[in-house]
Structures are given as C-alpha cells and as structure tokens.
Amino acid sequence: MSNTSYITQTGLNKLREELVQLESIERPKISTQIAEARDKGDLSENAEYDAAKEAQGLLEMRIAKLKETIATSRVIDESKIDTSKVQLMNKVKIKNLKNNAVMTYTLVSESEADLKAGKISVSTPIAQGLMGKKVGDKVDIKVPSGVMPFEIIDISL
C-alpha cells in the first residue's frame, strides 16, 4: 500500500532528475563493474564481484523507491495555499517558550525535508503538533527530549 505524498513542482523535478541520473549513469557503471569483476575469474572468491552485485541491489532498490514516490506524488498548487492556519508548504515562525528561541520552518513532504535549509517533514513531531494551528496559538509538542511549549508567531508562504 502506498500513500499519496504532496510535493512541490521543484521537489518532483529533483526526484525525476535523480531517477534519470541513477538509470542512465549509475546503472551502466555498476553493470560495467560486474562485467569486469566477472572477467577476473572464480566468482566464489571474488570480493569485487560481490561488492558490485550488492551495490547493484542497493541501486535497484533506490530506483524502485524513487519510481514509487514519483508515481504516488501529487503536485501542490502553491497559489492556493492558505496561511490562516498551519498546513503543508507553510513557512511557520515559532517561539520556544522555555528559552525564547525563535525558529522558522517550512513544512514539506518527507522527500523534500532538509533541516539545514529549514525544511521539516510534515511527519515530524514538531510539524504534527503545529498542523491546523493559527497565529498566536500556544502548543505543547511532545519531542524525544520531553514536552516543549511553542507559540506560533507567523504563518507565511
């Protein structure tokens, strides 16, 4: 069973580019490595052959996962995103009420998550706790280190 994931057009394009890269460049590279290792003789004691076959298996698994993600993705029309309450694709500015630290996160699909860029997956505890809330709402979010109180300062695109 596959779940539909919502994604931006940019995110979908990146997934498609990665798939093309894996299928047209990485797959032939591994096939060549396997052929070269096979030419070296006895396969029962050939570590290069085993490593190449394992790499091929991992690559094929990644390709299958990408194809599934692309097939089940639905592109979000960013012009129709509401900012009256927190939802997917919103940029949310929150304040940690314990230490007064202010953070800004954009809620994105799992495939687009990048903490360094301030993009967190909607499946994370913080995003789950913020979903559906409005500016000024105070929320207690359960995170691995305990419960953290936050206040929503701003919601934007």
NORZI-V406416 format. One line per field, one symbol per residue. phi: phi as a letter, one per 30 degrees, with the letter a starting at -180 (. if undefined). burial: b if it has 9 or more other ideal C-beta (glycine too) atoms within 8 Angstrom, else e. Layout:
# NORZI-V406416
phi = ???
burial = ???
This chain:
# NORZI-V406416
phi = .ccdccbdddddddddddddeddccdddededddddddddjeddbcdddddddddddddddddddddddddcdbdcdddcddcdbdaeidcccbcdddbidcbbbcdbdedcdaddciccddcdedddddeidcejdcbccdbedkccdbbdcabbc
burial = eeeebbbbeebbebbbebbebbbeebbeebbebbebbbeeeeeeebebbebbbebbeebeebbeebbbbbebbebbeeeebeeebbbbbbbbbbbbeeeeebebbbbbbebbbeeeebbbbbebbbbbbbbebbeeebbbbebeeeebbbbbeebee
